[in-house]
Amino acid sequence: MVHENVEKIREAKGVTRTYLANRLKLSLQGYRHIMLGNTRLDVERLKVIASALSVEPAVFFDDELTKSVIDAINKSVSMPILNLTGTEGR
């Protein structure tokens, strides 16, 4: 569950695997091994991932929290951009 939730949030935020691998000081292959569950995802690495994704580590342990984070990301992405230049309608 934790690995899947990390990947869901990573994708929702548009963060690349390469970026997270670099933050973890791992190769891309090393990162993939963690996400596939072949290598243990320890607390320190989880903290680095959470920091890189700007979420609390606890989010990854709860599917509902993960969903709420993704919903918030999607909501902020779909919000209209305001025209603050004063040129609207010209």
Secondary structure by P-SEA (a helix, b strand, c coil): caaaaaaaaaaaacccaaaaaaaacccaaaaaaaaaccccccaaaaaaaaaaacccccccccaaaaaaaaaaaaaaaabbbbbccccccc
